[in-house]
Amino acid sequence: MVVALDITFLGTGSAQPSATRNHQAIALRTDGEIWLFDCGEATQHQFQKSKLKMGKITRIFITHMHGDHCFGLAPLLCSMTDNLNPANQNNSQDEQRIPIDIYGPSPLRSWLRTTLTSTYSNLGRPYRVHELLFKDDPVDQNLSLHNNELPGENIHLNSDHVFALPLFHSALEKGYRVQAAPILHSISSLGYVITEPDSPGKLNALIPIIKKHAAALKEQHHLSNPMTLLGDLQRTNQPYTLPDGTQLLPPPRRPGRQIVILGDTYDPSAVAKIVTSENPAVLVHEATNALTKLDFMIEKQNKRTPYSPPTFEDVEKRAKEHGHSTPQMAAAFAKRINCQKLILTHFSARYRGDDSPEAKEVMEEIRNLAVAAFDNRDQDVFCARDLWTFDVKMTS
Amino acid sequence: MVVALDITFLGTGSAQPSATRNHQAIALRTDGEIWLFDCGEATQHQFQKSKLKMGKITRIFITHMHGDHCFGLAPLLCSMTDNLNPANQNNSQDEQRIPIDIYGPSPLRSWLRTTLTSTYSNLGRPYRVHELLFKDDPVDQNLSLHNNELPGENIHLNSDHVFALPLFHSALEKGYRVQAAPILHSISSLGYVITEPDSPGKLNALIPIIKKHAAALKEQHHLSNPMTLLGDLQRTNQPYTLPDGTQLLPPPRRPGRQIVILGDTYDPSAVAKIVTSENPAVLVHEATNALTKLDFMIEKQNKRTPYSPPTFEDVEKRAKEHGHSTPQMAAAFAKRINCQKLILTHFSARYRGDDSPEAKEVMEEIRNLAVAAFDNRDQDVFCARDLWTFDVKMTS
């Protein structure tokens, strides 16, 4: 059975929140759990506006320590673990006992500890912070844990220059895998690659074969219901020899979907090597700066003379100077890792995310800049909006 | 000239935010400046929804360190000092240079410093934190200031057991006064009393007298325009002897309005002694818990048997156990300090702040509980709602 997997964009803005774009937060929902990527201010407010229950968050991944990606973490933890909060009262006792695993760069652990301690916060669930340590980052000494804190791991880059994240509880049991690589930004930033466990192969093609041999299987192999062979093949992954000697091969397992979620970056190259799928399902890439008709309108409003419209090169140069990307840069990376879908996010506050014709026109302009740089794959590029949910399809 | 003074409630909820009540934040606007009291998460979002400009904030007062009163501070500072933010571009260069003065209990200073440092935040204006130190609070050593931080004062209780806050820049020049007293809650909490400078007395009554003596003043005292005497009387505050020997007395100065804003509390008695006005203009008091029809409805929904409705005593006991107040307790304090208006806030998330008949009915119930305990002064009690502005009138 294929597990439903979707991604809800709780916030899609950069730096300042606006009426239509909150700070960054991305909720990946799989198998009844929510894994949260980044947690800007008012992420809990966005949860309240969405259909997602924040009490279902089991893991939180921070891409980098800029405030617009993490200022909402402590308040979210307070609310999502408050067992008096009606929104959380459906959580089982088990869910209330399992620690929340939080991953991110230094000094996430000491900052969160200081914040929870300074604000006298009591959480209704334990938590721990696993720090992904870049070269020269000091190792937090864990000397005085917060009341609700458990010791977390210190994760160093392995010999491949990759962070292999330890997973716990359900994610470990089910065989998920998360890796991260350092990507280039004005401060230490991470790209995460999440890989689902493989799922059993499709059985449809085997059904007529078993039906054909049903009588022989009943008589010679004493199977009262030959169709149970289907489950056995999936479970054992071993061939089965039919009464006539034919080998019934188990269907090839279907590789789990791979999701790539990047922090702010002007160059995420290092992530390419942890993308093991030939065709990752989704890439979520920032596109903070773009060149659209707004730039020309603003120039006109300012009545600057002489009037010299910016070029794509100007915009890319400015974006990179601030550690950011343009839609074209995002598309180039999408092409490089051959992803199925590219979702742009982290838009400047000037790119409104509402339904007005003006906003839609500008966002379509931005999308088209990426489409053109992504082999004109018009169906495969999206601009995220707040509270929009993208359903990650299983294609193989 | 009397300065316009108003109070906007940016957030009126407690603990969890709801669709109709955000976390605590109160903007007192006087003389073109905003003084902010508390700064819960998403206060900057509330500013965006209001008519107030966050770039006009000059002083921030934190009542206590619970997260619902301060989690929005660092993100607000980042946004309000971002001189690239169009909302702040009307600020003068002077406004961009003057430090933001932040007052509150320990460990506000070290927490804010850690937060801004950990998130690589660069502010567009300097700030400093003045800590109001309770008995046994350690003095922050200020060893390594944040890049945008200036040293702040350490304010100890004076011999009257009162915090006299040092004011700077415009507030000092104009003669404002702010004092605070420790009030009882589950953690160190403060009640602030803000006193406007006195303003010149009313001149209306003097006009006919001067008119009567105008001819004599012109001839004998050589005043080409006798009405200028009005300004002289205000400025010098000295009597003036008219040509016939009558003493013209300067009009008595009008005492500045006094505003009392309390943090969470189950007993704010200590504030009474810093209320120097016989008739303070406004008291803002929390009323987290109340007994309303909702309690009976919830009991019924839960189908608890035997059905035993809570009493006012039960609710007051529970409120106090959590360090909070009921509307009746707020009214008792309003009566004690003889304030002109009582505004209730910090409502539990169950008390919605919208326009639905159900919500209005419950809030009117809460208001009436306070009215009954405040000598039935129906016109003088208000329940705050998000984004509601209360105009503080000059009554004398």
Interface residues (C-beta under 8 A of the other chain):
Chain A: A15 Q16 P17 S18 A19 N22 E41 A42 Q44 H45 Q48 K49 M65 H66 G67 D68 C70 F71 G72 A74 P75 C78 S79 D82 N85 P107 L108 S110 W111 T114 T115 S118 T119 Y120 S121 S186 I187
Chain B: A15 Q16 P17 S18 A19 N22 E41 A42 Q44 H45 Q48 K49 M65 H66 G67 D68 C70 F71 G72 A74 P75 C78 S79 D82 N85 P107 L108 S110 W111 T114 T115 S118 T119 Y120 S121 S186 I187
